[in-house]
Amino acid sequence: MTSNLFDLSGRLALITGSSRGLGLALADGLMGAGATVLIHGRDADRLTAAQDELAAKHGVRPQSVSFNVAQADDAAAKLSAAMESHGVPDILINNAGVQNRTHFNDLAPEDWERVVATNLNSVFYVSQPVTRRMAERGSGKVINIGSLMSLLGRETISAYTAAKGGVAQATKAMAAELTRFNIQVNTISPGYFQTEMTTELVSDAAFNKWIEQRTPAERWGQPEELVGCAIFLASAASSFVSGQNIFVDGGLAAVV
């Protein structure tokens, strides 16, 4: 075991949905810990901008891959090609996700399906091609990004809540089968973070006040505050940690 348990030097990390928001912060953090990062997204301009930003900060330009995480065939084909080119990831972070804020009785079936496919089905579509190769190698780290809504519910986000609850349970099931291959599988569940996805909520004065009053930390989280937990779960420090759901939420899930 390395003398620095949190050193990711020589490790390859694939992070889905990493051209912006929490995913980009995770890519930045893992590169800072020594990892070689393969970023992912579907918008070519955003990917290029993310590569430029990371290259300017770390002096190394990360490679990128683009595929639809919600389509099994596309994910499998593009992941196979990426692994042939770059190698089998040591670390996989399933971060890609979307949101739809609509009251349950008004939610269209296609919007439910899109949110569940992108947030939950993608964990299967992306993980399986990678964990098969990890199992052959005999090592790997899978980090699924859940949510405070993996545990709690709130109005207007029923599809997202169902999907993120599924992510937490999928993590346990994956850990039950994959840990024997020295693949640790865990979930990080963020609370309320200031990102592009939450801009509408942050700018809502009443909701913003509610978050500050409801959260023991009395504020929103910043994307970089997710990095420490990710480095822990991606590193040798978590070699006996699997099937867990760690809430990074300023204490919100712990109180009533």
N, C-alpha and C positions, 0 to 999 in steps of 0.2 A: 504494500500500500504506500502511495506517495507520502512524503513527509508533509506536504501541503495538501490537506484533504480537499481544499476548495479549488485547486489548480486544474484548469480545463485544457492546458496545453496539449496539443496533439489530438484533441477530440473534435470530431465533425458534428455540427448541430444543424438540423433542418427545422426551421420554425415556420409554420404556415401562417398566412396573414400577417407577414412581418414587414410590409412596406410602409406601415404607419401605426400609430397608436401604441397599444401595449406590446404588440408583436415587435415593432421597431425598437422599443425600449429594451425588450428582452434580447434582441439581436445585439444591440449596443453593449448590454451588460455582459453577455456571454463572450463577446469578442474581447472585452476588457479583462475577462478572467482567463484569456488565452485560447479560447476555442476558435476553430475555423467555422464560419457560419455560412449556411446556404439559405438565402432569404427567398420568400415566396410571395407572390401576389398575381393578380390578373390584369392590372392596369400597368402597361409598359412604362408610362411616364412616371408613375409613382415608384415603380421598382428602380428606375434609373435615378430618381431623386434620392431614394433611400440608399442606394449604392454610393452615390456621391457623398452623402452626409456621413456615412460610416467610414468611407475611405479617407475623408478629410480629418476625421477624428482619430482613426487608428492606424493610418498609413498603409492599410491593406484594403483592397477593393473586394468585397464579398461577391461570390457568384450568385446567380439567381435561377429560379425555376418557376414556371408558370403552368398551372393546370386548375381545373375546376374541382375543388374538394368535394363537391356535392354530386359528382358523377364518377361512379366506380371505375368504369373503363378508362376514362381520361386520366384519373389519378394513378391507376395501376401502370398505364403505358408510360406516362411522364416520369413516374418515380423509378421505374425500371431503367429508363434511359439515364436519369440523373445518377442512379447508383452505379451504373456502368462507367459514367464519366468521373464521378467524384468519390465513389466508395460508399459503403454502407454507413449511414449515420450512427454515431455513438449515442447521440441524443436526438430525440424527436419531441418537439413541442407542438401539440395540436392546439393552435390558438385561433385559427380562422373562425369568424362568426359574423352573424348579421342580427339585426333587431327589427321588430315591427311593433309599434305601439298603437294597438287598436283594441277596443273593448271586445270581450269574448263573443258577445252576441252579434257583433258586426264583423268579425274576422272571417275573411274569405278562405275557403279550403286551400287554394293555391298558395296563399301567404303562410298558412300553418305549415304546409308541406315544405315550402322554401326555407323557413326558419329551422325546422327540425332537420332537414337534410343538411343544411350548412353547418349547424352547430353540433348535431349528434351523429348523424349518419357518416359524416366526414371522419369522425374519430376511427370508425371501422375501416372506411375506404382507404384512408391514408396509413393507418397503423399496420394493417395486416401485411401489405407488401414489404414493409420495413421490418416488422418484428419476425417475420419468417427468416429473413437474412440475419437479423440479430441473434435469433435462436441457433442458427447454424454456426455462428461465430462464438456464441456462449457469453454474450454480454450486451447490455444496452440500457438506456434510460428513456422512459416515455413519460412525458409530463402533459397531462390534459388540462386545459384551462376551463374550469367550471365557472361558478359565479356564486355570489351570495344567494342567488335564486336557485342554486342546487339544494338549498335547505329551506328557504322561505318563499312566499308568494307575494305578488303585488299586482294590482289591477293594471290592465292594458297590455300585459306581456305574457299571456298564458302560453303561447307556443315556445317562447324563449325559456320560460320557467320549466316547462315539460322537458325541453331538450337538455337544459343544464342539469336537471335532476337525473336525467338519463346518463349524462357524462359521468357524474359521480358514481353511479351504479356500474356503468361499463368499466370504470377504472378498477373497481373491486373484482369484477369478473375477469378482467385481463390479468390482474395481479395473481389471482388464484391459479391461472394456467401458465403464466409466463415467468413468474419468479423462479421457478425451478431451472430455467435456462439462464439465470443470473441477469434477468431483465427486470428492473424495478419500475413499477408503474404507479404513478401518483397523480393527484389532482391539486392544482392551486385554484382556489376560489376567491377572486377579488371581490371586494365590496364596491363602493362607489368611488370611481376614479375619474379624474378629469381627462377625457379623451375626445376625439372627434365624434365618437358615437354618443357621448353624453352631453354634447354642447347645448342641445335644446333644454336639458334638465338643469345644467349649471346656470343657464341664463334665465331660468324661471325663478324669480325671487322667492316665491312661497315654497317651492320644492327645495331650493337651496337652503333656506332657513330650516326646513324640516330635517334635511340631512345633517346639518350642523348640530341640531338639537338631539337628534336620534343617535348619532355616532359618538361613543365615548371620547374619541380623539377630537371631536368638535370641528371636523373639516373633511374635505374630500382627499382621497389619496392621489399621489402623483405617480405617473407611470414608472419612474425609476425605483419607486418603493416596492415594486414587485420583483426586482432583480435578485435581491439577496436570497429569497426563498427559492427562486429558480436555480441559482447557482448551487445551493445546497442540494436540491433534488437531482441536479445534473452531475454532481461530483461524487467522488469516492466517500465523502462524508455521510452519504445516505445509503451505503451499501446494504443495510439491513432494514431499510424503510420501504415498504411497498403496500399498495392498496389504501393509502391514506388520502384524506381531503383536508388540505390546510387552508384555513380562511385568512386572507390578508385584507382586513376590512376595518382597521381602526377600532376593533372591539365590538362592532355592531351586532354580530351574530351571538355574542355572549350575553346580551342584556335584553330585557323586555321593556 
